[in-house]
């Protein structure tokens, strides 16, 4: 059995639980109800922890794998394997300054003080840029530090930027772009490595499904070649004749990033009765 550490509450917990549920793995627990749960559908035991405790827990082999924000993984600096980027809980770690402070480059922060909950990531970045700053480590409400005279600037998580704006700050340097990652202890035995492989297989299927949509449409037969050139699908579209002479039904898969452009092109090529259907899982 494989043991996974996940955040016990909050947005990362919600999205992690949804991912595992979409993979056919359910469990009871989380939301501070208990520390440990076991799935009945898959050989997986779940530990519910604080996000910043997960890297150390996996490093110490208390858990075999973990789903954690990349920001926390980088800050802790534990020797773990990042086995899968998960495409959710996206944010960035950025330097922000008071909106009326002059700023042309990172060199303008020379000799200034920066408040942060991520001192190790910040130290590495400032060292690379050869800028000497005083780092003030604080936990929580980092964005108020300049307003109360605790620091000249802040280095913190930014999602929408609304917290910065409400505290009179502006973002000037993006240091790290972060998302949820699946990390693993580097020395898993063969049995646990096989369970991890099976889990990654399911995650890949879910991720592919989320990034694609199933499309059905009707088309005149003399437009099939043009429409198929727009919809190559995984290998090629499926084409089936309709009861109405001279018409066919075409089925394919399109990437959601190209969804609207493709729809417009299909309409212009003569497609009618276009249906778009979500894909639950996709195995190629």
Secondary structure, 3 states (H helix, E strand, C coil): CEEEEEECCCHHHHHHHHHHHHCCCCCCCCCCCCCEEECCCCCEEEEEECHHHHHHHHHCCCCCEEEEEHHHHHHHCCCCEEEEECCCCCEEEEEEEECCCCCCCHHHHCCCEEEECCHHHHHHHHHHHCCCCEEEECCCCHHHCCCCCCCCEEEEEECCCHHHHHCCEEEEEEEEEECEEEEECCCCCHHHHHHHHHHHHHHHHHHHHHCEEEEEEEEEHHHHHHHHHHCCCCCCCEEEECCCCCEEEEEEEEEHHHHHHHHHHHHHCCCEEEEEEECCCCCC
